[in-house]
Amino acid sequence: ASKPLTIRFSNLFLFINNDNQFTNSRSVLLEVNSLIPVKEMIISEDSSFADASNEPFQASKDFRLSGSDGSKRVFVGLIFDDGSSTSQPISDSIILDTQVEIDSVIFVASDTILTGDSILFNLFAKEAGGIAAVSFGTVNNLKLFDDGSNGDITIDDAIYAGYYEVPFGFSLINGVVRGTLQDLAGNKITAFSSRTITIYSQPQSALLSAIAISTYQISLSWSQEPSTDFHAYRLFRDTATMVTETSSQVTTITNKFTTTFIDSSLNDNSTYYYKIYTDNISGNIGASNEVEGTTFLNFAPDPLILSSSFTVDPGVVEVTWSKSSEVDFGFYILTRDTLNPGLLSDDSRAVAIENNRDSTFFFTYLPDTLAYYFQLFVEDRHGLRAGSNIISVKR
């Protein structure tokens, strides 16, 4: 006679990967909860267990899912210590997803992207519900949406979208646009746009300042342009207010880190007006504030002291003078005459002209025994001149 089979019913639970909805791995963890001691178990994705056999019970059991991606259901039958078993297998389901794809990454903007423009980025995928972002230049992980906001048109259509507002000072030349996507199963993928992105910044209006440092010089300084697409600084000057690009151009500087310039060859006691224009490589221009500076009033140079001494060479005399301390020094001119010292101020009597203020001597040959008169004049950049003492030299 056959022995009756006792079937137990109890609080039994099966969880796959802690009851997660998705997995990106075929290897999953089964967790079985039973209030009654269990001796054996049988596991399969087939509720008839045709492909499985009994094995010792484990409350936590590694299991490998079969087949391709999709919804998977795992069945577990239990045999208890008293010989009874579950009348129906317990089960749980999970979605196996081992792949994620990005079809393309694009951006939509005007032909020339400038400061303040809005750029729409789109990432086309095959799965909704993921986490999508784009990165370019110094912008990392700009979030994209698939919820009908931030440029997205249709909710959960696997087309992710997001806007980027170009901030002041941001620029990028031929930047690579990288899109990333993580799906609900945790799969991650990176794809790149077929186009690079170039963003031109509107040059910052430099803050310009001016200060006179001599009778003929004004020192200019300005704030540095922060953008990477800098092209040049252009400095303009005028003798009247309202400086424009039609005024006199003083200089062009192509090094963005050079933010000072000394304007020279100016008239004394004169007011000059300045403005600097900052250009970027796209042709956009930023104009600074206008500043003014007035050069110092000029006075005649201080006269120098002239002296002489004979050398060991017969008839050769060394004429020396004190060094000029004039800020606007121009040159020395040494004159000589044998008949009338009063003619020494005539430049036609010049025997030497020296543009180096550190050169304070001159050798000359006296061809006869006549008395020779010498005088040294120092002239500044503005044409004012002062004469030294007059010396007489005789062999």
C-alpha positions in Angstrom: 0.0 0.0 0.0 1.3 3.5 -0.8 2.2 5.9 1.9 0.1 9.1 2.1 2.0 12.3 1.2 1.6 15.2 3.6 1.8 18.7 2.0 2.6 21.7 4.1 1.5 25.3 3.6 3.5 28.0 5.3 4.7 31.5 4.9 7.3 31.0 2.1 9.0 33.7 0.2 11.4 33.8 -2.7 13.4 36.9 -3.6 15.8 37.4 -6.6 18.5 39.9 -5.9 16.7 41.3 -2.9 13.5 41.7 -5.0 15.1 44.1 -7.5 13.2 44.7 -10.7 16.3 44.5 -13.0 19.6 42.8 -13.2 22.4 43.3 -15.7 24.1 39.9 -14.8 22.9 36.4 -15.5 24.3 35.4 -12.1 21.7 36.3 -9.4 21.2 35.5 -5.8 18.1 33.6 -4.6 16.9 34.1 -1.1 14.3 31.7 0.4 12.5 32.4 3.6 10.6 29.6 5.3 9.2 29.3 8.9 9.5 25.5 8.7 12.9 23.6 8.5 13.6 22.6 5.0 15.8 19.6 3.9 15.9 19.9 0.1 15.1 22.2 -2.7 14.7 22.1 -6.5 15.2 25.2 -8.7 14.3 25.9 -12.4 13.0 28.4 -14.8 10.5 25.7 -15.7 7.6 25.3 -13.3 7.6 21.5 -14.0 11.2 21.2 -12.9 11.8 18.8 -15.9 15.4 20.0 -16.2 16.3 20.1 -12.5 16.8 17.7 -9.6 16.7 18.0 -5.8 19.6 19.4 -3.9 20.4 20.3 -0.3 18.6 23.4 0.9 20.4 26.7 1.1 18.6 29.9 2.2 20.9 31.9 -0.1 21.7 30.3 -3.4 23.5 31.5 -6.5 21.7 30.9 -9.7 22.5 31.6 -13.4 19.6 32.8 -15.6 19.3 31.3 -19.1 18.5 32.7 -22.5 18.5 36.2 -23.8 17.6 39.5 -22.2 14.0 39.8 -21.0 11.7 38.9 -18.1 12.8 35.8 -16.2 10.9 33.8 -13.6 12.5 31.4 -11.2 10.6 28.6 -9.5 11.7 26.8 -6.3 10.1 23.7 -4.7 10.8 22.8 -1.1 10.9 19.4 0.8 10.7 19.9 4.5 12.4 17.9 7.2 9.2 15.9 7.9 9.0 14.7 4.3 6.2 17.1 3.3 6.7 19.5 0.3 5.2 22.6 -1.2 2.0 21.9 -3.2 3.0 24.7 -5.7 6.5 26.1 -6.3 7.2 29.5 -5.0 8.6 32.0 -7.6 9.8 35.4 -8.3 10.6 37.3 -11.5 13.3 39.8 -12.6 14.1 41.5 -15.8 17.5 40.5 -17.3 19.1 43.5 -19.2 22.7 43.1 -20.1 22.9 45.8 -22.9 22.4 49.5 -23.3 22.7 51.4 -26.6 22.9 55.0 -27.7 21.9 55.7 -31.3 23.3 59.2 -31.5 24.2 62.4 -29.6 23.4 65.7 -31.2 23.1 69.4 -30.3 21.0 72.1 -31.8 22.2 75.7 -31.8 22.8 78.7 -34.1 25.6 78.5 -36.6 27.8 80.7 -34.4 27.3 80.0 -30.7 28.0 83.0 -28.4 27.7 84.0 -24.8 24.1 83.8 -23.6 23.0 81.4 -26.4 21.0 78.3 -25.5 22.1 74.9 -26.8 19.7 72.0 -26.9 21.4 68.6 -26.5 19.6 65.3 -27.4 20.6 61.7 -26.7 18.8 59.1 -28.7 18.6 55.7 -27.0 16.6 52.5 -27.1 15.6 52.5 -23.4 13.6 55.0 -21.3 14.0 55.5 -17.6 17.7 55.8 -17.7 20.2 58.5 -16.4 21.6 60.5 -19.4 24.1 63.3 -19.6 26.5 65.1 -21.9 29.9 66.5 -21.3 32.0 69.0 -23.3 35.0 71.1 -22.5 34.8 71.9 -18.8 31.1 71.1 -18.6 30.8 67.7 -17.0 27.6 65.5 -16.8 25.0 68.1 -17.9 21.8 66.2 -17.1 19.4 65.2 -19.9 15.7 64.5 -19.3 13.0 62.2 -20.7 10.1 63.6 -18.7 8.7 66.2 -21.0 10.8 69.0 -19.4 14.0 70.9 -20.2 13.6 70.6 -24.0 12.2 67.0 -23.9 9.1 66.7 -26.1 7.7 63.3 -25.2 7.8 61.5 -21.9 9.6 58.2 -21.8 10.3 57.9 -25.5 14.1 57.2 -24.9 15.0 60.6 -26.4 16.7 62.5 -23.6 17.1 66.3 -23.9 18.6 69.2 -22.0 19.5 72.9 -22.4 22.8 74.6 -21.8 22.9 78.3 -21.4 26.4 79.6 -22.3 27.6 81.7 -19.4 29.7 84.8 -19.7 33.4 84.1 -20.4 32.9 80.5 -21.5 34.4 79.5 -24.8 35.4 76.2 -26.5 37.1 75.5 -29.8 36.3 72.2 -31.5 35.2 70.6 -28.3 34.3 66.9 -28.2 30.7 66.2 -27.1 30.4 63.0 -25.1 27.0 61.4 -24.2 26.6 58.9 -21.3 23.6 56.7 -20.4 23.0 54.3 -17.5 19.8 52.2 -17.8 17.6 50.9 -15.1 19.6 47.7 -14.9 22.8 49.6 -14.2 24.4 49.1 -17.6 26.5 52.1 -18.7 27.6 53.3 -22.2 29.4 56.3 -23.7 29.0 57.6 -27.2 30.3 60.7 -29.0 28.6 63.2 -31.2 29.7 63.2 -34.9 30.2 67.0 -34.6 32.5 69.0 -32.4 31.2 72.1 -30.7 32.7 75.6 -30.9 31.5 78.3 -28.5 32.7 81.9 -28.9 32.6 84.1 -25.8 31.6 87.8 -26.0 34.8 89.5 -24.9 34.7 91.0 -21.5 34.8 94.8 -21.4 38.3 95.4 -20.0 38.6 97.8 -17.0 41.2 100.4 -18.2 43.3 102.8 -16.2 45.8 105.5 -17.1 48.5 107.4 -15.1 51.1 109.9 -16.4 54.6 109.0 -15.5 56.6 111.7 -17.2 56.4 114.6 -19.6 56.1 112.3 -22.5 54.7 109.0 -21.1 51.4 107.7 -19.9 51.2 104.2 -18.4 48.1 102.1 -19.3 46.9 98.9 -17.6 43.7 96.9 -18.0 42.0 93.7 -16.7 42.8 90.4 -18.5 40.3 88.8 -20.9 39.3 85.5 -19.3 38.0 83.6 -22.4 40.2 81.1 -24.3 39.2 82.4 -27.8 41.1 85.7 -27.2 42.6 87.3 -30.3 44.0 90.7 -29.5 43.9 93.9 -27.5 43.7 97.1 -29.6 44.6 100.4 -27.8 43.3 103.7 -29.2 44.1 107.3 -28.3 42.7 110.7 -29.0 43.2 114.3 -27.9 39.5 114.7 -27.3 36.9 112.6 -25.4 34.8 109.9 -27.1 37.5 107.6 -28.3 36.4 105.2 -31.0 38.1 102.7 -33.4 38.5 105.7 -35.8 40.9 107.3 -33.3 44.7 106.8 -33.5 45.6 103.2 -32.9 48.5 103.1 -30.4 49.3 99.4 -30.4 47.9 95.9 -31.0 48.8 93.2 -28.4 48.2 89.5 -29.2 49.3 88.0 -25.8 46.3 87.9 -23.5 48.5 87.9 -20.5 50.0 91.3 -21.4 47.9 93.9 -19.7 50.1 96.9 -19.5 51.6 99.4 -22.1 53.5 102.7 -21.8 52.5 105.2 -24.5 55.5 107.4 -25.3 56.5 110.2 -27.6 53.7 112.4 -26.2 53.7 116.2 -25.7 54.3 117.6 -22.3 51.4 119.1 -20.3 48.9 117.5 -22.6 45.7 115.5 -22.0 45.1 112.3 -23.9 42.1 109.9 -23.9 42.2 106.1 -24.3 40.0 103.1 -24.9 41.0 99.5 -25.4 39.1 97.0 -27.6 39.2 93.3 -26.9 38.7 91.0 -29.9 38.1 87.3 -30.0 38.7 84.9 -32.9 35.1 85.0 -34.0 35.3 88.8 -34.6 33.3 89.8 -31.5 34.6 93.0 -29.8 34.3 94.3 -26.3 35.1 98.0 -25.6 36.6 99.2 -22.3 35.8 102.3 -20.3 37.4 105.5 -21.5 40.2 107.0 -19.4 42.4 110.1 -19.6 45.9 111.1 -18.6 47.8 114.4 -18.6 51.6 114.4 -19.1 53.8 116.4 -16.8 54.7 120.0 -17.5 58.2 120.1 -19.0 61.1 122.3 -17.8 64.5 122.9 -19.3 67.2 120.4 -18.2 69.7 121.1 -15.5 73.0 122.3 -16.9 76.0 119.9 -16.6 79.6 120.5 -15.5 82.2 120.2 -18.3 85.9 119.5 -17.7 88.9 118.3 -19.7 92.3 116.6 -19.3 95.2 115.7 -21.7 95.9 112.1 -22.5 99.3 110.5 -23.0 98.9 110.9 -26.7 100.3 114.3 -27.9 97.5 116.8 -28.6 94.7 114.5 -27.6 92.4 115.8 -24.9 89.6 114.1 -23.1 86.5 116.2 -22.5 84.2 114.9 -19.7 80.9 116.0 -18.2 78.5 115.1 -15.5 75.7 112.7 -16.2 72.2 114.0 -16.9 69.4 112.9 -14.6 66.6 114.2 -16.8 63.7 111.7 -17.1 63.0 113.0 -20.6 66.7 113.0 -21.6 67.2 113.4 -25.4 70.9 113.7 -26.2 74.2 115.5 -25.5 75.8 117.8 -28.0 79.4 119.0 -27.6 80.5 122.1 -29.5 83.9 123.7 -30.1 85.2 127.0 -31.4 88.6 128.6 -31.6 87.7 132.2 -32.2 84.5 133.2 -30.4 83.0 131.3 -27.4 79.7 133.0 -28.1 79.3 130.8 -31.2 79.3 127.6 -29.2 75.5 127.5 -29.1 75.5 127.1 -32.9 75.0 123.4 -33.7 77.3 123.8 -36.7 80.1 123.9 -34.2 79.2 120.4 -32.9 82.0 117.9 -32.6 80.0 115.1 -31.0 76.3 114.2 -30.5 75.6 111.4 -28.0 72.2 109.7 -27.5 73.3 107.5 -24.6 73.0 109.4 -21.3 75.7 107.1 -19.8 78.3 108.3 -22.3 80.0 111.2 -20.5 83.3 111.6 -22.3 84.8 112.5 -25.7 88.4 112.4 -27.1 89.4 115.0 -29.5 92.7 116.1 -31.2 93.9 119.7 -31.0 95.8 120.2 -34.3 97.7 123.4 -33.2 98.5 125.5 -30.2 95.4 127.8 -30.4 93.0 128.0 -27.5 89.9 125.8 -28.1 86.6 126.6 -26.3 84.2 123.8 -25.5 80.6 123.7 -24.2 78.2 120.8 -23.6 74.4 121.1 -24.2 71.9 118.6 -22.9 68.6 118.6 -24.7 65.4 116.9 -23.6 62.8 115.0 -25.8 60.8 118.2 -26.1 63.6 120.3 -27.5 64.5 122.3 -24.4 68.2 122.7 -23.9 70.7 123.8 -21.2 74.4 124.7 -21.7 77.2 123.7 -19.4 80.1 125.9 -18.3 82.6 126.9 -21.1 86.1 125.5 -20.8 89.2 126.6 -22.7 91.8 124.0 -23.7 95.3 124.8 -25.2 98.2 122.4 -26.1 
